[in-house]
Amino acid sequence: MNNLTELDLSSNRLIYLEEGTFDGLSNLQTLSIKGNYLNYSFAIPNNIFKPLVSLKHLNVGWNNLFEQSYQFPTFPSDLLSFLDRLESIEVDAIQPDMIKLFKFPDPYRSLTHLKKLEICLCVLPYIQNVTFFNLQNLEYLDMHNCHMKSYDRWTLRNGKKLKYLDISQNDLTDESLSYLMSDLYFHDKLEILKMTNSFPSVYVFVPQYFAFDLNATKIKEIYANTNSFVEAVGTEKYFMLPPTLKVCDFANNKLSKFYFGMPYLSILNLRNNTLGAYLSTERYTNSSNTELKEVDLSFNFIQDLSFAIFHGHEQAVKIDLSHNKLTDVNFDLSHLVSLERLDLSYNNISGISSQTSMDTLRKLSKTSKLKIDLSNNLLKCSCQNLKFLQWMDANSDLLMHVTKYTCRFDNNNVIQLTNVNAVVKQLEKECSSFTTLIICITTGIIMSLFILSAGLVYRFRWRLRYLYYMTRHKYKIFQNIQSNTTYKYDAFISYANEETDFIVSEVIPHLERDENLKLCVHQRDFVPGEDITQNITNGIHQSRFTLCIVTQSFLDSYYCMFEFNMARMESIYSRAGQNILFLVFYEQLRPKDLPLVILELVQKQSYIEYPNDEQGNVVFWKKIAESLGSSE
């Protein structure tokens, strides 16, 4: 037995140990007597551990310490005085009452090699600054499920050597969390912090804890899961996670917002929160390049994700989006060049509508061995979803758990999608005739709309032209005719080039010289360099009346008819229906030679014929002058 190094006597219903039980075990390094019925008031001799000069690991937890009295709230420290090589111990601890606070006794101070303390049966509602005062060299401290309600300031300020701390399964307050983080600032060797289910009434995880208190440590893993945190958002001052942090677990909280800089984090677990609404427009990090390898966003009521949520995730290997309410994959996947698994199971995805997303997934599969889990989504077997089903058929090697895929047809029949190729062929046949019908109907509708539009444009062509040119005018166009409008000209003269001599020798002398009227004559008054049509529109708009010298050449001239129709539109839309058109028939024309629009105007309104005799000319010019000056 001299060479025995490990002895396990756990769960043997031991009620006492005889003196000399461990004699001869000088090389024993590990001893476990946990889970027995050892009442330390009488069941263990004082020198029981004296022979164990090499003992490093002792487990005396889960014994019957407190059944008869509270005389021994923890393992009697006097029994440990011989174990000067002891490195780890698992013991029970209980606070006898609210007045007498618990403290690991002074003999623990002599255990200079003791680095690990794990409290098994633990009832310590109030942790005070004296509790661990005699444990200066602790590197590992486990006090989970200790029924803690309060953590006192400076409780862990003494040792400053902690690497591992577990305070899970307790009932601590916001103030206790603040005190704890302040203490951990001084433990610059801390690597693992477990706080699972310890803060049921703390709703905000203050960013200072990450960016200041823990930033002073060597923290690698933090587990703050199964709490009641609603928000964990960095501020401008406290934004970056500690650079040493690799694992960040905030699963099973009530988070509606989470946002930090995390360029060096490897694993982010945000499972089972309420981040759906937030992540539809925002990201959980702004880091342009991150070392994240695993991201868990499952159970977050996600219906949609912001397009750039995974930008900078070039090293990501696994992303879990399962058990959400996603209906499509319309976020950018192009940055996930190392992705090996994308879990989209248990969502509401009927198919992937984005061709870009499908192409990206296929491209990624060639470089990163990507696998996609679309199980337990009710896919849609329809013509609208045919491209996605064809993609599935062509890329079946990407898909995981294909036997769990279901698909619903338009008639609501649901099938197991075990043979994608057969479904694709069936739909291709059905959809080809449907596609032809859709093309024909669409073409018919487009043609009908085109013909209708062309007819309307032709029907109102002069109105549209007039409105077009008026909008280009530099002055306000549509004014009420009753307002005191000042016109630049008394009349706009519309005539064909063949009647130029008549205009120069007759019209201008009689009306401008003799009657003192101001005429707009295109050969004289049009603005050089401006469009002819714009000059015409401006001239008519700036004239009180339009005088048309009607001849066969006038009827054959494009610009003469343009002037006539623009004057007609001016009369309707800018002059409130006032007649501004005067027709002078310079030649004898038969009614059948006249366009319908001019014939209609002749029948409704008066016109005048040029008499071409000396006596008649005098009366003719007087009538013209009276008509053009009638509105002055």
DASULUR-V306414 format. One record per helix or strand. SS is the DSSP state (helix for helix, strand for strand). FROM is the first residue (numbers start at 1). TO is the last residue. If there is no record, write none. Layout:
ss->SS from->FROM to->TO
ss->SS from->FROM to->TO
This chain:
ss->strand from->6 to->8
ss->strand from->17 to->17
ss->strand from->30 to->32
ss->strand from->44 to->44
ss->strand from->57 to->59
ss->strand from->74 to->74
ss->helix from->77 to->80
ss->strand from->88 to->94
ss->helix from->106 to->110
ss->strand from->116 to->123
ss->strand from->126 to->127
ss->strand from->140 to->142
ss->strand from->150 to->151
ss->strand from->164 to->166
ss->helix from->174 to->184
ss->strand from->192 to->194
ss->strand from->204 to->204
ss->helix from->207 to->216
ss->strand from->221 to->223
ss->strand from->231 to->233
ss->strand from->240 to->240
ss->strand from->247 to->249
ss->strand from->257 to->259
ss->strand from->261 to->261
ss->strand from->267 to->269
ss->helix from->276 to->279
ss->strand from->294 to->296
ss->strand from->318 to->320
ss->strand from->341 to->343
ss->helix from->355 to->368
ss->strand from->371 to->373
ss->strand from->378 to->381
ss->helix from->386 to->394
ss->helix from->396 to->398
ss->strand from->399 to->400
ss->helix from->402 to->404
ss->strand from->406 to->409
ss->strand from->414 to->416
ss->helix from->420 to->459
ss->helix from->461 to->471
ss->strand from->489 to->494
ss->helix from->497 to->514
ss->strand from->519 to->521
ss->helix from->522 to->525
ss->helix from->532 to->541
ss->strand from->543 to->550
ss->helix from->552 to->556
ss->helix from->558 to->573
ss->strand from->581 to->585
ss->helix from->591 to->593
ss->helix from->596 to->604
ss->strand from->608 to->609
ss->helix from->614 to->628
